[in-house]
Amino acid sequence: MRQLPGWARKEWDESRYAGSQDKSFDFLERFDPKKFQNEHPYPWWNPEGALTPDGYQRLLETLPDVSMFDNKFGVQRSHGQYSHDRYVLEYEDGLDLPEPWQDFMTELKGKRYHKFLCRLFGVRSVFLNFHWHYTPNGCSVSPHCDAKRKLGSQIYYFNTEDDWDPSWGGETLILEDASGQIDRKSAPAFEDFSRATSAVALGNRSLFFGRSERSWHGVREISCPEGKLRKVFIVVVNTNTLAARLRRRLKKAA
């Protein structure tokens, strides 16, 4: 019998989701979705230990090499917002990944994780896609709200104290517009917001956040040595209504 990966726990072998060693996957399932949905200024949650220490280490050690990524620099964004410069790898079935990542993707595509996300976002069904972003020195993610097709995201952070100095930046900022006057279809600066809360982005942390017309977020310009990269893996949680499924089919067929 094939040995389960380090994040798997006997009490929930059925799903083999990468849950916390100390709290198990039940830690996520016990979290009150209403607490998430009522968070200020919009739904967000920055838990520690969504992966077991062993599971996190395995994924960390087998991250895809940047040579597999596409360069996404200078890409024009809507509403005049600055380009989100970075290296990007989009997940698709059949992508050549190390075994720990193959196992992890199987778990993320499983029923238990989908059920958890449906509870968290208060919907009956979700559609997921996945990508890795590696960001070099001098790049940033300008303040923006995600596209309407998205319900939200979960960001896994893959920098540790061994390879990243917090003074270099890289934290996702939860941005608050207390006035409510900043139009989603605009290009505000970080200084235009009344408050910025930094998610903890070092080590075995992840960030859930829900998309709305006011779910502004971004990453200030990174200042790290050449050769260093801010590394994240993102689960994008999309709507899965009949209309959304039809749009995806039409886009795929085009």
N, C-alpha and C positions, 0 to 999 in steps of 0.2 A: 504493500500500500504506500502510495506516494506521501512523503512527509509534508505536512502543512507548513506554509511559510511562517516566519517568526511572529507575524501579527495575529495569526489565527489562534483562537482560544477554544478549548474543548466544549465550553458551555454554549458556543454558538457556531460550531463547525458547519452547520447547515448553510450559512451565508459566507463564512470566511472573510467577512468585511474587516478592514484594517482598523480595528477599534483600539481603545486605550488598554495598556497592560494593567494599570491599576484599577480602572473603572469599567473596562470591557466596553463593548459596543453599547451596552445598556446605558452607559453614561450619556451618549448622544440621544438615545431614545427616551430617556427620562427628562430631558430638557423640555421645559414648557414652551410650546410654539407661541403661545400668547405673549410670553415675555419677549421673545424675539420680535414678533410682529408689532409690539407696542414700544420697542426701543426708540430712543431719540437720537438723532433727528429723523432716522428711518431705520428699518430693521437691520441690525448687524450683531455679530457675535464673534468673538476672537478667542476660542478655547485653546487650551494647551493640552496636548496628548490625544489628538484625534487618531494618531497612529501609535502603536506600541513602540517603545524605544528600539527594539530589535528590528521591527518592520521599517521604521523611519530610517535607521542606519543602512539597511539593505537597499532601500530606494535611493538614499543619498549616494551610496557608493556606486550605483549602477545608473545614474542619471544619463539620459541620451547625450551624446557628444554634440557640441555646437556645430560640427561639420554636417550634421543631418538637417540643420535649420535653414530656413529662408531668411534673407535679409529684408527687413521691413523698416527702411529708413526714408524719411522725406515723403511719406505717403500722405496725400492731402486728406484732411478730415472735414466732416461737415461743420458748418456754422463758423468757420474760421479758426477752429481750435488748432493748436500746435500739433505737429506730427508726434505720434507715440512711437519713438524709435526703439527698435529692439530686434533680436533674432527670434523667430517664431517657428515652432514645429506643431503642426496640426495632427491630431491622432486620427487614424483611420484603421479599420480592420485589416489585419495582415501586416501592419507596420512592424519592422524588425526591431524588437525590444528585448532586453535581458529578461530572464525568467521572473525576477521579483516584480518588474513592471507589468509583465503579462498577467501574472496572478492578480496584481492590484487592479488592473483594468477589468478583469473578469468580475471582481468583487464590486467595483463601482457600477458595472452594468447589471448587477444582480437585483433581485426583487426587494431585498431588505433595505438596501440603500435608497432605492426609488421610493419605497414606502415611507422611509424617514423623511426624505425631501418633500414629499407630498404633504405630510403633516406639518413640516416646518413652514412651508409656503402657503398652506391652506388651499391646496388644489387637489383634484382627483387624479391627475396624470401629468408627467413631465417628460420632456425629451432632452437628453444630455449630449453635449459635445465637449471635447477636451483639447487642451493645448498647453504647451510649455512656452514660457517667455524667458529669455536670457537677456539682460540689459547691461550694456557696458557704461563706462565712465562718460559723463556729460549728457546723458539722456534722461528723459523724464516722461511722466504720464500726465498731460495737462488735465485740469479739472473737467469732468464730463459726467453725464448720465448715460447709462447704457441704452441700447436700442429697445424699442417697445416689445420686440419678440421675446425678450429675456424676462424671466422671473427673478433671477439673481445669479449668484456665483458662490463657489467655495474656492478659496485660494489656499494652496499649500505652499509654505515657504521652505526653501531648501538652501539656505545659508546658515552657517553655524559660527560660533565664536572662534572656531579653528581657521575659518577662511574669510571672515567678514567682521569689520569694525563698525559698530553702530554709528559712529560719527560720519561714515560714508553715506548714510541715508538708506533709502530703499523701503521705508515703511509706507504702507497704504494709509492715506489720510481720509478719514470720514469728515466731510465738509458740511458745515451748517450755514444755511442762508436764513438768518433769523428774520429778515425783512420779507422773505418770500417773493422778492422782486426780480431775482435773477432768472431770466428765461432759459429753459433747457436748450433752446436753439440759439445759443450765444457762446462766446468764448471768454469767460471770466478768468481772471488771474487768481492765484491762491490768496492774495491779499484782499480780494473782494468779499471773502467769506467772513462771517462773524466769529467762527470757531472752527478749529481743525483738531481732531482727535486722532492720534497715531495708533494704529494697530501694532501690536507686538509682532515683529516679522523675523525673529531670529530663533532658530531651533525648531523644535517640533510644535509649531503653531499653525493654525489655519484661521481663515477669516471667511465667515458667511455674511453675505449682505443681500438684501432684497432690492429689486429695481423699482423705482418710482420716478415721477417727474421732478423730484427733488433729491434724488439719491446721488448727490455730487460726491465724487471721490477722485483721487489722483495720487501721484508720487512725485515729490519734488526732485529736481535735478540731482542725479547721483554724482558723488565726488569720490571715486575710488581709484586705486592704482590701475594702470594699464594691465590688461590681462585678467582682471577680476570681473566677475559677472554677478548681477543680482539674478537669482534663479527661483522661478515659481512654476508651479503646475496648477492649472485652473480647470475646475469643473464648471461649465456654463449650464445653468438650469433654464431651459426654454419652455414656453407655453406649448401645450400639446393638444390644443383644441382641433376640431375637424378642419377649420380654416387654416390653422398653422400647419397641419399635416399636408394639406393640399398645396400650400405655398412651397413647402420643402420639396414635394414631388415635382412640381413645375420647375423649380430652380434646378433640381438634379437632372431633369430631362432636357433643359435648355442647352 
